[in-house]
Amino acid sequence: MKKIILTLACLAGLFLNKGNAQVYIADSAKVAFFSETKAENIDAVNTICKPLLSIGSGQFQVSVVNTSFVFKKDLMKEHFNEDYMESSKYPNTVFKGKINETIDYMEDGVHKVTVTGTMDMHGVQKIITVPGTITVKNGKLYIYAKFNVKMADYNIKLPSFLSVNVAESVDVTVTATMSQMKTK
């Protein structure tokens, strides 16, 4: 927990040093993934993440602690952390990007967006573009994004004995409710 708070403080500091830009932080957030195979479906949810968004620059970032994903079965979590993500070696997955569209954050509405940035996962950094929506309502931001991640793109090897249980790609969904960060 201390590690998460320290990371958030550092990230917020980086955002706030870029002038007097308004920074939004998640009140609640969820990163989920789903994998479908003939043998069984695998899904997991992580709610221990705090995305940040600077509305002045359009910079968006989120860091996820890999061991914080919750699975339906303990064995799935064990395989995820030990065999696939190698979480002891690569503890976090981080996305840092920039919203490509210009949004009026002062006016309520739904905005289709794309965010282009670097996904750092399993020791591999890859530039990706993620489609999503930002809904502005009563001073809050509601984030939604859904995209696909191919395991091979991040050098995640599937052990042959488990290859029928795990898909070659997973659908990732990110949701967050964000409020303006208070500064003193």
VEXDREN-2710 file (C-alpha; in Angstrom, 1 decimal):
% VEXDREN-2710
k/r/px/py/pz
1/MET/0.0/0.0/0.0
2/LYS/2.9/2.4/0.8
3/LYS/4.3/1.7/-2.6
4/ILE/1.0/2.7/-4.3
5/ILE/0.7/5.9/-2.3
6/LEU/4.3/6.9/-3.1
7/THR/3.8/6.1/-6.8
8/LEU/0.6/8.3/-6.8
9/ALA/2.4/11.1/-5.1
10/CYS/5.2/11.1/-7.6
11/LEU/2.9/10.9/-10.6
12/ALA/0.7/13.7/-9.2
13/GLY/3.9/15.8/-8.7
14/LEU/4.9/15.3/-12.3
15/PHE/1.4/16.4/-13.5
16/LEU/1.2/19.4/-11.1
17/ASN/4.7/20.7/-12.1
18/LYS/3.5/21.3/-15.6
19/GLY/1.9/24.6/-14.7
20/ASN/-1.5/25.1/-13.1
21/ALA/-3.3/22.4/-15.0
22/GLN/-6.3/20.7/-13.4
23/VAL/-5.5/17.1/-12.5
24/TYR/-8.2/14.5/-12.1
25/ILE/-7.7/11.3/-10.0
26/ALA/-10.0/8.3/-9.8
27/ASP/-12.5/8.1/-6.9
28/SER/-13.0/4.5/-8.1
29/ALA/-11.5/2.5/-10.9
30/LYS/-11.5/-1.0/-12.3
31/VAL/-9.2/-2.8/-14.7
32/ALA/-10.6/-6.1/-15.8
33/PHE/-9.6/-8.7/-18.4
34/PHE/-11.4/-11.6/-20.0
35/SER/-10.0/-14.6/-21.9
36/GLU/-12.2/-17.2/-23.6
37/THR/-11.0/-20.7/-24.5
38/LYS/-12.5/-24.1/-25.2
39/ALA/-11.4/-25.3/-21.7
40/GLU/-12.6/-22.4/-19.6
41/ASN/-13.1/-18.6/-19.4
42/ILE/-10.7/-16.6/-17.3
43/ASP/-11.5/-13.2/-16.0
44/ALA/-10.0/-11.1/-13.3
45/VAL/-10.6/-7.6/-11.8
46/ASN/-8.3/-5.1/-10.2
47/THR/-9.8/-2.2/-8.3
48/ILE/-6.5/-1.1/-6.6
49/CYS/-5.5/1.5/-9.2
50/LYS/-5.8/5.3/-9.4
51/PRO/-5.7/6.7/-12.9
52/LEU/-4.6/10.3/-13.3
53/LEU/-5.6/12.8/-16.0
54/SER/-4.3/16.3/-16.6
55/ILE/-7.0/18.0/-18.6
56/GLY/-4.6/20.8/-19.6
57/SER/-2.2/18.5/-21.4
58/GLY/-4.4/15.5/-22.0
59/GLN/-1.9/13.3/-20.3
60/PHE/-3.4/10.1/-18.9
61/GLN/-1.7/7.4/-16.9
62/VAL/-2.6/4.4/-14.8
63/SER/-0.4/1.9/-12.9
64/VAL/-1.7/-1.6/-12.0
65/VAL/-0.1/-3.9/-9.4
66/ASN/-0.3/-7.3/-11.1
67/THR/-0.7/-9.2/-7.9
68/SER/-3.9/-7.2/-7.1
69/PHE/-6.0/-8.9/-9.7
70/VAL/-8.8/-11.0/-8.1
71/PHE/-9.7/-14.3/-9.8
72/LYS/-12.6/-16.7/-9.3
73/LYS/-10.0/-19.5/-8.6
74/ASP/-6.8/-19.2/-6.5
75/LEU/-5.0/-21.5/-9.0
76/MET/-5.8/-19.0/-11.8
77/LYS/-4.2/-16.2/-9.8
78/GLU/-1.2/-18.4/-9.1
79/HIS/-0.7/-19.2/-12.8
80/PHE/-1.2/-15.6/-13.8
81/ASN/1.4/-14.2/-11.4
82/GLU/4.0/-17.0/-11.6
83/ASP/3.7/-18.5/-15.1
84/TYR/2.5/-15.6/-17.3
85/MET/3.1/-12.2/-15.8
86/GLU/6.1/-13.2/-13.6
87/SER/4.9/-10.6/-11.1
88/SER/7.9/-11.0/-8.8
89/LYS/10.1/-9.8/-11.7
90/TYR/7.5/-7.4/-13.3
91/PRO/5.3/-6.2/-10.5
92/ASN/3.4/-3.5/-12.3
93/THR/1.7/-2.8/-15.6
94/VAL/1.8/0.9/-16.5
95/PHE/0.1/2.8/-19.3
96/LYS/1.1/6.5/-20.0
97/GLY/-0.5/8.3/-22.9
98/LYS/-2.1/11.4/-24.3
99/ILE/-5.7/11.9/-25.3
100/ASN/-5.7/12.7/-29.0
101/GLU/-8.9/14.8/-29.1
102/THR/-9.7/18.2/-27.6
103/ILE/-12.5/18.0/-25.0
104/ASP/-14.4/20.8/-23.2
105/TYR/-14.2/19.4/-19.6
106/MET/-16.4/22.2/-18.3
107/GLU/-19.4/21.2/-20.3
108/ASP/-21.4/18.0/-19.7
109/GLY/-21.4/15.5/-22.5
110/VAL/-20.1/12.2/-23.9
111/HIS/-16.9/12.3/-25.9
112/LYS/-15.4/9.5/-28.0
113/VAL/-11.6/9.6/-27.6
114/THR/-8.5/7.7/-28.5
115/VAL/-5.5/7.7/-26.2
116/THR/-2.0/6.9/-27.7
117/GLY/0.8/6.0/-25.3
118/THR/3.2/3.4/-24.0
119/MET/2.0/0.2/-22.3
120/ASP/4.8/-1.2/-20.2
121/MET/4.0/-4.8/-19.4
122/HIS/6.1/-7.8/-18.6
123/GLY/9.3/-5.8/-19.3
124/VAL/8.1/-4.8/-22.8
125/GLN/7.2/-1.2/-23.8
126/LYS/4.8/-1.0/-26.7
127/ILE/3.0/2.1/-28.2
128/ILE/-0.7/1.4/-28.5
129/THR/-3.8/3.5/-29.2
130/VAL/-6.8/2.8/-27.1
131/PRO/-10.4/3.8/-28.0
132/GLY/-12.8/4.9/-25.3
133/THR/-15.2/7.5/-24.0
134/ILE/-15.0/10.2/-21.5
135/THR/-18.4/11.3/-20.1
136/VAL/-18.3/14.7/-18.3
137/LYS/-21.2/15.1/-15.9
138/ASN/-21.6/17.5/-12.9
139/GLY/-17.8/18.1/-12.6
140/LYS/-16.9/14.4/-12.7
141/LEU/-15.3/12.4/-15.4
142/TYR/-16.4/8.8/-16.3
143/ILE/-13.8/6.9/-18.3
144/TYR/-14.5/3.8/-20.3
145/ALA/-12.1/1.9/-22.6
146/LYS/-12.0/-1.6/-24.0
147/PHE/-9.2/-3.0/-26.0
148/ASN/-7.4/-6.3/-26.9
149/VAL/-3.9/-7.3/-25.7
150/LYS/-2.0/-10.0/-27.5
151/MET/0.2/-12.0/-25.1
152/ALA/3.0/-12.5/-27.7
153/ASP/3.3/-8.7/-28.1
154/TYR/4.6/-8.6/-24.5
155/ASN/6.7/-11.7/-24.6
156/ILE/4.3/-13.5/-22.3
157/LYS/4.9/-17.2/-22.9
158/LEU/2.1/-19.7/-22.5
159/PRO/3.3/-23.0/-20.9
160/SER/2.4/-25.8/-23.3
161/PHE/0.5/-27.7/-20.6
162/LEU/-1.8/-24.7/-20.1
163/SER/-2.1/-23.5/-23.7
164/VAL/-5.6/-24.9/-24.0
165/ASN/-6.7/-22.9/-20.9
166/VAL/-5.4/-19.5/-21.9
167/ALA/-6.2/-17.5/-25.0
168/GLU/-3.5/-15.9/-27.1
169/SER/-5.1/-12.5/-26.5
170/VAL/-7.3/-11.0/-23.8
171/ASP/-9.9/-8.3/-23.7
172/VAL/-9.1/-5.5/-21.3
173/THR/-11.7/-3.1/-19.9
174/VAL/-10.9/0.0/-17.9
175/THR/-13.6/2.1/-16.1
176/ALA/-13.1/5.0/-13.7
177/THR/-15.0/7.8/-12.0
178/MET/-12.7/10.8/-11.6
179/SER/-12.8/14.0/-9.6
180/GLN/-10.5/17.0/-9.6
181/MET/-7.5/16.5/-7.4
182/LYS/-7.4/19.0/-4.5
183/THR/-4.2/20.9/-4.1
184/LYS/-3.2/23.1/-1.1
END
